[in-house]
Amino acid sequence: MSDNTDSYDEDTGETPALTDAPARKALGQHFLFDPSILKRAANAAGSLKGQTVIEVGPGPGGLTRAILNEEPALLIAVETDPRFSEALLSWPEAKSGKLQVIARDARKVHWEKVLTEAGAKTPVMIIANLPYNVGTPLLIDWLKAGDWRGRMALMFQKEVADRICARPDTDAYGRLAVISQAVTRPRIAFTLPPGAFRPPPKVDSAVVEFEPLPPGERFEHLALLEQIAGAAFGQRRKMLRAALKPFAKKRGMKAEAWLEDCGINPTARAETLTQAEFRKLAESLA
């Protein structure tokens, strides 16, 4: 990788040539530059001082700088765009070891291996303005992670944020809410209009804070819960006995009997089930 030390501005903490770098639509890039918004996003999940932090998709480094200003012990930035990963390597914190830059697609990162090799303090915090096209898959992976994953503050499209935090009997309630709320307590910290970004997306955005549930309250069979919720909400207008019929059949069960055994009305619809009821269905198969 090239040495871009001369491009780093010691006064502003920026790499000026990249603040005007065009976003790439194929990578779902939308950049934030407002210092007050960036500071708020960096602190949405709590104090970063002395913590290990992961950031995905730092781009030109606005949020990266805001995170570093909060004095974490280590910031691991994962960036697939070589324009930005190379520039971040010129930052003083990268040279001192406080900022580690990984030039890779975040979906292919073996997180536990990276943390072990970095000698990182766990649990780690994850703070990111996620590229729109990879936000949900990354969230699912992190929700399934072990004890190394701590508090998170992640920016999504507002519609996705609403789905993460939704409650039963609402239009937004679905698979993503069931999975997210099985291991964390998510809440929308704040919302942002399209004009806050460059280029402006077509929709509002929101930062979601994820507070890990206490160990005794977390649901351990998350992959199974995801399968059941996916089947139930895949045909959300149908009664559960019909929506879950294919899922149950593959396991040699009758959906109606399975639901009744779990104390759930077979004629109910997926959006009416609580977290506890979805857990009961998963536990019966675990």
KASULUR-V290821 format. One record per residue. RES is the residue in three letters. OMEGA is omega in degrees with one decimal (* if undefined). NEAR is the number of other ideal C-beta (glycine too) atoms within 10 Angstrom. Layout:
((RES:OMEGA:NEAR) (RES:OMEGA:NEAR))
This chain:
((MET:-176.1:11) (SER:178.4:10) (ASP:-177.0:9) (ASN:-174.4:16) (THR:-176.7:11) (ASP:-177.6:6) (SER:-177.6:15) (TYR:-179.1:21) (ASP:-177.4:11) (GLU:-176.4:7) (ASP:-175.7:5) (THR:-176.9:10) (GLY:-178.6:17) (GLU:169.1:20) (THR:-168.2:22) (PRO:-176.8:11) (ALA:-176.1:14) (LEU:177.2:19) (THR:177.0:16) (ASP:-180.0:8) (ALA:-177.9:16) (PRO:175.8:10) (ALA:179.5:18) (ARG:-176.3:13) (LYS:-178.0:11) (ALA:-180.0:8) (LEU:178.3:16) (GLY:-174.1:16) (GLN:170.9:22) (HIS:-169.5:22) (PHE:175.5:22) (LEU:-179.9:20) (PHE:-177.7:15) (ASP:-176.0:13) (PRO:-178.1:12) (SER:177.5:8) (ILE:-179.0:19) (LEU:178.2:20) (LYS:179.6:16) (ARG:179.0:16) (ALA:-179.2:25) (ALA:-175.4:24) (ASN:-173.8:17) (ALA:-178.3:21) (ALA:179.8:23) (GLY:-176.4:13) (SER:178.4:12) (LEU:-173.7:23) (LYS:178.2:9) (GLY:-177.0:11) (GLN:166.2:24) (THR:-176.7:23) (VAL:171.4:26) (ILE:172.4:28) (GLU:177.7:27) (VAL:178.0:25) (GLY:-178.3:26) (PRO:-179.9:25) (GLY:-178.8:28) (PRO:168.7:26) (GLY:178.8:26) (GLY:179.4:22) (LEU:177.6:25) (THR:179.0:27) (ARG:-179.8:20) (ALA:178.2:23) (ILE:-179.2:28) (LEU:178.1:22) (ASN:-179.7:15) (GLU:172.1:17) (GLU:172.0:12) (PRO:176.5:25) (ALA:-178.2:13) (LEU:173.8:20) (LEU:176.6:25) (ILE:-177.7:22) (ALA:-178.7:29) (VAL:-174.5:24) (GLU:-178.4:25) (THR:-178.8:19) (ASP:-175.7:20) (PRO:177.2:11) (ARG:-174.8:15) (PHE:-179.4:24) (SER:179.3:18) (GLU:-179.5:19) (ALA:-179.8:27) (LEU:178.7:25) (LEU:178.9:20) (SER:-177.6:18) (TRP:179.1:23) (PRO:-178.8:13) (GLU:176.7:19) (ALA:179.9:17) (LYS:-180.0:12) (SER:179.7:8) (GLY:179.5:9) (LYS:177.5:15) (LEU:175.9:24) (GLN:-177.3:20) (VAL:177.8:23) (ILE:-178.6:17) (ALA:-174.4:16) (ARG:172.1:14) (ASP:-175.8:13) (ALA:-179.7:21) (ARG:-179.0:12) (LYS:-178.4:8) (VAL:173.3:17) (HIS:-168.5:10) (TRP:-177.9:20) (GLU:177.7:14) (LYS:179.3:9) (VAL:-178.2:17) (LEU:178.5:20) (THR:-178.8:12) (GLU:180.0:10) (ALA:-175.8:15) (GLY:-172.8:8) (ALA:173.4:21) (LYS:179.3:13) (THR:0.1:14) (PRO:-178.7:17) (VAL:174.4:23) (MET:177.7:22) (ILE:-178.9:25) (ILE:-175.8:28) (ALA:164.9:27) (ASN:-169.3:28) (LEU:171.1:24) (PRO:-173.5:22) (TYR:-172.9:20) (ASN:180.0:12) (VAL:-173.5:17) (GLY:-176.2:22) (THR:177.9:16) (PRO:178.7:12) (LEU:179.0:20) (LEU:-179.4:25) (ILE:178.7:16) (ASP:-178.1:14) (TRP:177.7:20) (LEU:-179.5:22) (LYS:-175.8:13) (ALA:179.6:16) (GLY:-174.9:9) (ASP:-180.0:10) (TRP:-177.8:16) (ARG:179.4:24) (GLY:-178.4:20) (ARG:-180.0:20) (MET:169.5:23) (ALA:-171.7:23) (LEU:179.9:27) (MET:179.6:29) (PHE:164.6:23) (GLN:-176.1:20) (LYS:-179.9:18) (GLU:178.9:12) (VAL:178.0:22) (ALA:178.8:25) (ASP:-179.3:21) (ARG:179.3:20) (ILE:-173.2:25) (CYS:-173.2:22) (ALA:177.4:20) (ARG:177.8:12) (PRO:179.2:15) (ASP:173.1:11) (THR:-177.9:13) (ASP:-176.2:10) (ALA:-175.7:16) (TYR:-179.1:22) (GLY:-176.4:20) (ARG:-175.4:22) (LEU:177.6:26) (ALA:-178.8:24) (VAL:-178.1:28) (ILE:-177.1:23) (SER:-174.9:20) (GLN:176.0:22) (ALA:-177.4:22) (VAL:-179.9:21) (THR:173.0:22) (ARG:-176.3:14) (PRO:173.7:22) (ARG:177.3:14) (ILE:-178.8:16) (ALA:175.6:18) (PHE:-179.5:14) (THR:-178.5:14) (LEU:177.1:20) (PRO:179.7:12) (PRO:-176.0:13) (GLY:179.0:8) (ALA:-174.6:17) (PHE:172.3:20) (ARG:-7.5:15) (PRO:-179.9:11) (PRO:172.6:11) (PRO:-178.3:18) (LYS:-175.1:6) (VAL:173.1:13) (ASP:177.4:15) (SER:178.6:24) (ALA:173.5:21) (VAL:178.5:23) (VAL:174.4:26) (GLU:178.8:19) (PHE:175.9:26) (GLU:-179.5:14) (PRO:174.4:17) (LEU:174.5:14) (PRO:-176.5:8) (PRO:-177.5:8) (GLY:-178.4:5) (GLU:-179.9:10) (ARG:179.0:13) (PHE:-171.8:20) (GLU:-176.2:13) (HIS:-171.1:15) (LEU:-179.6:18) (ALA:178.4:11) (LEU:177.4:17) (LEU:179.3:24) (GLU:179.9:19) (GLN:-178.3:15) (ILE:179.6:23) (ALA:178.6:22) (GLY:178.6:15) (ALA:-177.5:21) (ALA:-177.6:24) (PHE:177.4:19) (GLY:176.1:15) (GLN:-168.9:16) (ARG:179.1:15) (ARG:179.9:9) (LYS:172.0:14) (MET:-176.8:18) (LEU:-178.5:26) (ARG:177.3:20) (ALA:-178.1:15) (ALA:-177.1:19) (LEU:-177.6:25) (LYS:179.6:19) (PRO:179.6:12) (PHE:-178.7:19) (ALA:-177.5:19) (LYS:179.4:11) (LYS:-178.7:9) (ARG:176.5:9) (GLY:-178.8:6) (MET:169.8:17) (LYS:-173.6:13) (ALA:-175.7:21) (GLU:179.7:17) (ALA:179.0:12) (TRP:179.3:21) (LEU:-179.8:25) (GLU:178.6:13) (ASP:179.4:12) (CYS:178.5:16) (GLY:-178.2:8) (ILE:-179.0:20) (ASN:-179.1:14) (PRO:-178.8:16) (THR:176.6:11) (ALA:176.2:15) (ARG:-171.8:18) (ALA:-174.2:25) (GLU:179.4:19) (THR:-176.5:13) (LEU:178.4:25) (THR:175.2:14) (GLN:-178.8:15) (ALA:-179.1:8) (GLU:175.5:19) (PHE:178.1:25) (ARG:-179.1:20) (LYS:177.8:16) (LEU:180.0:24) (ALA:-179.1:23) (GLU:-179.0:14) (SER:-179.3:14) (LEU:-171.8:16) (ALA:*:11))
